[in-house]
């Protein structure tokens, strides 16, 4: 059985309905659907909808947090309540293809993976298609330490793996990347099914520059912990207190946020120029981004080069 875990916080009712229906209509029927309400003050209309949903569907179970616990703690709670051999992630503002779980479980078993993820199409807040991600050609087990290409809400993973690793750790964001890295270090195998089996909703209020900069610094902290584990036989110094101390040391001033915003926009211009095969403009915008925020450019250029290198192998 597959236990699908979804956490609710501030999503719109129409998004939740679309996410829920995409799971209940899966071609793979041996599921339980755990919905975690991580907002004690959730909208009354949403509360009424999910209560009625649970009453009318025997596979739906509701877990109510007495306080906002955050995504990592909520998912860990769901993992320990789950009865399935496999755990599937779902976000309350995304939409799964109805064949997603069936195709994932077949792919995972066929190749003896411990976790699989898929590609995605990107939609806006109104559900209109924006773009489709390019196929991931490299072996994620070899390049995860350089960047996170795994779409969290597309993941199917063995429950025993999550229990072995004590689940997610309570980062302010990017807790999934930390988990994938610890998986690979422990010898577990991750596969990517190169089919767009998820519609990923890009939300305007979730992509603020302040949050992007915080994510950038959290990624640096995750890599710091990764390097510690390489030196210390799998052990690192993670704690919530240590994480906040690291982030506070970065001093994300408004001036720094402004420089990051400029660099980020220049990188987007460079990517657009690359797609249009305007190499000179691409290099020019990368140069401008490097002036504003060098470490961001170093990360993104290194990731691009790694994706192109042959030595990292191909996905199945």
Secondary structure, 3 states (H helix, E strand, C coil): CEEEEEEECCCCHHHHHHHHHHHHCCCCCCEEEEEEECCCCCCHHHHHHHHHHHHHCCCEEEEECCCCCCHHHHHHHHHHHCCCCEEEEEECCCEECCCHHHHHHHHHHHHCCCEEEEEEEEECCCCCEEEECCCCCECHHHHHHHCCCCCHHHCEEEHHHHHHCCCCCCCCCCHHHHHHHHHHHCCCCEEEEEEEEEEEECCHHHCCHHHHHHHHHHHHHHHHHHHHHHHCCCCCCCCHHHHHHHHHHHCCCHHHHHHHHHHHHHHHHHHHHHHCCCHHHHHHHHHHHHHHCHHHHHHHHHHHHHHHCHHHCECC
